[in-house]
Amino acid sequence: MGYAFGNDPKKIEGYRKFWSREPVKRPLVGFSFKSWFPLDEFRASASWKKDASLTPDMIKPEEFLEDQERLLSEGEQMEDDILRGASPSQAVFWGEGILGSAMRVLPGNVVAEEQNLSWEEAEAKEWSRKSPWYQKYMEFIDVLVRHAAGRYPVSHGTLTGPFDYVINLRGHEQAVIDLMMEGERTYRLLERMGDFFIWITQEAWKRIPLFYEGYFDAQYSLWAPGTIIRMQEDGVAVLSPTLYEQYLKPVDQRVASQFSCSFIHLHATSMFVLDKMLQIPEIRCYEINNDVGGPPLDWMIPYFQQVQNAGKPLLIRGSFSPDELRKLMDSLDPKGLYLYIMVTSWKEVETLRPILGM
């Protein structure tokens, strides 16, 4: 029996072994032709006028559906280990929009413009179901759920983290100065942004049905047996380890504690605080990008090993040459390892499969 988009329920066992870090012969593996630039993957968003404002009324969720199914259809031929699903546009900064940020369309991307609020304005910031961005986000989820009709999982969208929201409210440089000069006041604002992050994630999951009795993150095709949140702290790149540990770490811990399968998305720019993050038991899983144009794989491997040595499931997303993939396989334990590999051709898939033991 064939399953739409390759979403065979037998794949759940691989995810369960990943989360529990059971001994396996090879990693969990997914291949995808998706690009790093979700704006251009959908005709609906690629048509948005560049260097112009993006408003909620410009987003028509129904116009994304045809391209969404086209992208998901790779799963019917790929013969890998993963499920495939959908979320509201990953190009849109939904959280920042709900908090009042204006958005601008750039070539290949959307940016949420910093609000540069005064302390009083930032501290008075509220969020509401009446926000046009909230309503569009939930409309997008509802459209996907109806259209999926159980054929593929639907998930929350791509959200940034508490410090990223503080940066949006106060400005990039000012947020760092705030932590150094008015740490306790900034910590209280971080706590409020943690509350917002928990709230908006839970609001989404009130509308999303479980898939094979579990939860899902569409950006990384990650199924989980328990409640899930996709955490992120890209702004941490401008902090010192001391500032992270004193002010942001307790906020991340509280956010993670609200969900049984919390995972965090990281770049190479966050590796200098990885040891601090690994001290948070409530963060169950670590997703680390092997970014295009980022540091060489040899530089990243010790950090991958650090996650594994801490007993945490590790998800690595990126593109790899055959030699890089061999090095990765030789350096890491397949137990609790998920490789989400970005490819550009079927020939590349067939070249990499034997290296992975497939």
N, C-alpha and C positions, 0 to 999 in steps of 0.2 A: 504493500500500500504506500502510495506517495503522499507526502504531507506538503501543504502549501508553504512555499518559501523555505523548504527543507526543515521545518520546525517539528522534527520527529521527537515525540516524548521520551524516547530512549536516550536522548542527549542529556536529560536531566541528571542521570547518574554521574556523568563526567563533571558536571558542575558541583554536585554534592561532594564528590571526592576532592575537588579543588578547594572548596570551603573548609573541609575537615582535614585537608592535607594528608590524605591517605596515600600509601605507596602506590605508584603507577609506573608503567614502563616508559611513558613519554608524556610531555606536557599536554594540557588542553590547548587546542589550536583552532584558530579561526583566520580565514583569509577574507579580505574585502577589497573591492575596487573603489570604495568610497575615497574621496579626496580629503585633504586637510582643510578645505574651504567649503563648508556647507552652504554658504550663500549661493554659490554657482552651481550646486548640484540640482537645484530646483528652478525650473523656468519661472515660477511665480516670484521667487526672490531675486533671481538674476536680472529680472526686468526692472527692479526698483532703480530709480534714477540715482546715479552716483553723485556724491558730495551734496546730498539733499537730505532733509529731515525724513525720518521714518516715524509714522504715526500708526496707532492700532488699526484705524480704518483701512489702511493700505494692505493689511494682512488678511488674505482670504484663505482660510484653512482648506477649503474644498479644492482650491487650485493646486495644492501640494500633493494631492492623493495619487494622481497618475504617476508622477515621478517617484513618489515614495514606493509604490509597488514595483516600479522598474528597478529601483535600487535593491529592494528586498529579494527580487527574483534571482539574484546571484546564488542564493542559498539552495535553489533547486538543482544546481549543477556542481556546486563547489565540493561536496562530499567532505566537509570538515566537521568539527565537534560542536558548533555553536548554533544557538537560536538567533533569529533576527526579528527586530521589531522597530517601532517608531515612537517618536516624541515630537512635541511642538518644535518648530524650527530651532536648530542649534546655533543659528547665526544671530539670534535675537537675545539681548540681555533682559530677560523677563523680570528678574528681581529688581534691577536698577530702574526699569520702567515703572514698576509698581511703587517704588520709593520716590518717584517724581523726576527721574532723569530724562532729559531729551536724548534722542538717538539720531545718529547720522550714518548714512550709507556710504561706505568707502569701496574702492575696487576690491572685491573678494571678501569683504567683511563689513560688519556693523560695529560702530563704537558707541558706547554710552558716555555721554559728555559729563565731565565732573561738574557737580553743582556748586562747589566752593561756598558752602553755607557758613554762616556765623555759628558759634557754639550754640546760641539760643535756638536758632533755626534747626540745626542738626538734632539737638536734644528734644525738640518738639515734634520731630518727624513722626508721622503716623502712617499706617498702612491700612487698607480697607478693601473689602470685596466690591466696593463701588468704583475702584480705580479702573479706568478703561483698559489699562494693560493687564490687570488681574482678569477682567472679564474676557479679554481676547485670549489670554493664556488658557483659561478654563474652557472656552469655546473650542479652541484648537484640540485640547484633550478629548472633549466630548465628540468632536467630529471624527477623530482617529478611532476612538472606542467603537463608535457606530459602524464605521467603515471596516474596521478589522474584523468585527463579528466573530471573534475568537480564533481567527486564522493566524494572527501574529500578536505578540505582546505589545502593550502600550506602556510608556513610562513617563515620569516627570521629565521636564526639559533640563537643559544645561544651565545650572545656576552657579554664580560665584559665591565666595565665602564671606564671613563676617568682616574681616579686615578689608576685603575688596569693597564691601558696601561702605565702610567708614571712609575709605579713600574716595569713593564716589561722592559722598556727602561733603567731605571737608577739603578734598584736593589731595593729590599725591604727596607733595612735599609737606603740606601742612599736617597730614595725618601722622607722618613720621615725627615731625617736631612736637605734635601733641603728645605722642607717647613718651618722648624724652622730657618734656616740660610740664605736662599735666597728665601724668600717667593714670591716676585714679579716675579722673574725669573721662579719659579716653576709654579706660576699661569698662566703665558703666555704659558708654556708647557701644562698645564691642558686645557687651552682654545683650543689649537691646537688639543689635543686628543678629546675634545668635538666636534670639527669640523669633525674629522675623524669618530667618532661614528655616528654623524648625516648622514654623507656622505654614509657610508657603509650600514646603515639601509635603506636610501632612494634608494640606488642602487638596493638593493634586491627587494624593493617594485615596482620598475619599471617593473619587470619581472613577478610579481605574480598577478594573477587575483583575484578579490574580490570573496568572498564566501557568498552567500545570501546577497549581497550588503554591506558586511562588511569586516573587517580585522580580522586577527587571529594570535594567538601565540600558537604554537604546544606544547611547553613544559608544559603549564598549561591548555591546551584546553580552551583558553580564546578567545571568539569572541568579537569584539568591533565594534560599529557603525561608528567609525571614525579612522583616521590614528593612527597607534600604534607603539610604540617602547618599547622593554623590557630593562629597565634600570637595572644597577647593580653597586654596589660599595663595593665589598667584602673587598677591601683594607682599607676601613674606620675603620675597627676594630683596627688598630694600631694608629689611630689619636686621638687627644683630641677633645672634642666638640668645643673648640675655633678655632682650626685649620680647622675643617670641615666647620664651619660657615663662616670663613673669606675667605677661598680659594676654597673649593669644592662646597659649596652650590650654589654660583652664576653660576658655570658651570653646575651643575645639573639642575638648573632652566632654563638656556638657552637651554639645550638639550631638556628638557621636553616641552618647549614652541613651538618646531617645529612640535609637533604631538598633535592631539586633544584628544587622549586617551592614554597618556603616563602612564606606570605603572612601579613600581620598585620592584625588587626581593631583599629580605632581609633575614638575619639569625639573631639568637639571639645575635650574636656578634656585631650587628649594633644598638641594641635597645637603647644604651646610647646616640645616636644622633637622635632618632626617633622624638623627639619634634622639632628639627631643620628642619628635612625633611618635617614634617607636615606643616611647615610654607611656603612651596613652593606650591602655588595654582595650578601650571601647572602639578604637579604630581597628576593624577586623581585617581589612584588606588594603593593599597599596597598589595604585595604578600609577606607573611611571612612564612618561613618553620618552621614546628614543627619537627626539625631534630632528626633522630635516634641518641641516645647518647647525645642529647642536654639537656638543663635545663628542669626541670619538668614542666608540663602544668600549674600548679598553678603559676609558676613564669612568664609564658608567657601571661596568660590571661589579666593582667592589661595593657599590651602593645596592645593586640588586642582591648581592650576596648578604649584605647587612640586613635587608628585609627578611630574607630566608633564614638567616641565623637567629633572628628574633622570633621565629616560629609563625610568621604571618604569610598568608596567601599573597602572591605577587602576580600582578597583571602588567605585562609590558606591551605597549602599542608602538608600532613603528615599522619602517621599511628596513630590510636587511639584505645585504649581498649574501651569496652562498657561504663565503668565508666567514662573514660576521655571524651568520646563523650557526655554523659549526662551532665557532668560539663560544657562542651563547650556550649551546647544548652541552659543551664540554665543561663549562664553568658553573652551571646551575643545576640544582636538584629538580627533577621533573615533578616532584611532590609539591602540590600547592602552587604550581606554575601554569599560567595561562598566557600564551603568546598570541596577540591580536595583530596580524601581519598585513600591512597595506601593500597591495600589489598593483601592477599596471597591465598585466597580460596573463593569459592562461598558461603560456609557456613558462612564465616566472613561477606560477603555482606548481607546475609539474617538476620544475627544477628543485624547488625547496621541499617538496613533500618527503622525498626519501631521507633528506638530512634530518627531518623531524621524526623519522621512524614511522611514517604513515604509508 
